[in-house]
């Protein structure tokens, strides 16, 4: 089951993701949760072009703002990341 979630965590709600191009209703909740986790890790880890953010400095509000900005093109549900109106 976890392998399936991992294979779907780059899918998008509109079906434009990869590798399967499935849309919202076909993306398992576990894959959506894994995608949120992936974003957190991407912010926390060092990258070649920037140092990772300190975990205590990764504010839920900033993560929420970032995910809401992307929410039209990625697979997050408002149940997972509460977007302000």
N, C-alpha and C positions, 0 to 999 in steps of 0.2 A: 504494500500500500504506500509506504513512504517513497519508494522508487517511482511510483506513478505520480505522486505529488511533485516530486523533484522534476519529473519530465514535463509537467504542466506549468511550472512556476513562472515561465516567461510568456505565457499566453495573455491575450488582452480581451477585455469584455466585448469589443467589437469584432473579434475573430481575426484580427490582423497580427496576432502574436506568432510565436514559433515554438516548437517545430510543427505542431499539428493544426494550427489555425482554427482551434475550436473557440466558441464564443461563451458568453456568460453562464448560461444554464448548464453547460457541460464541464465547467471548471470546478473541481472539487474544493470544498472548504479548506481542506488541508493544504492544497496548493496555494490558496490565497494567503493562508497564514504563513506558509513558507516564504512567499514573496515578500511579505512585510518583514519577516526576519532577515531576509537577504538584504533588504534596504538598510536595516539597522547595522548589520555587519559591514556593509559597504561604507557606511559613514564612520564606523569605529576603527576600521583597519587602515593602516598606512597604505597609500597608493603612490605610484611613481611620481605623480604630479602634486601631491599634498600629503601632509601628515594626517593620520586618523584623528578624529575628534575624541577627546576624553569622554569615556562612557558617561561620566556624571554630567558632562556638558551637552550630551545629546538630549535635548529637551523634547518632551512629548509634543509640546506645541509646535516646535520646529519640524519634527518628523511629520506631524499631522498636516502642517501647511505644505510641506513638500509633497506628501502623498496626495493631498487634495488637488494640488496643482497638476499632478500627473493622472488623476483619477479618470479623466475622460479617455485615456489611452492605455491604461493598465488595468489589472484585474482586481483591485481592491474593492471591498464592499464597505459601505458606510458603517456596517455593524462591526467591522474590524478597526477602522480608523474613522473616528467621528469628525466629520468636516464641519467647520462653522458655517453658518448661513452666509 
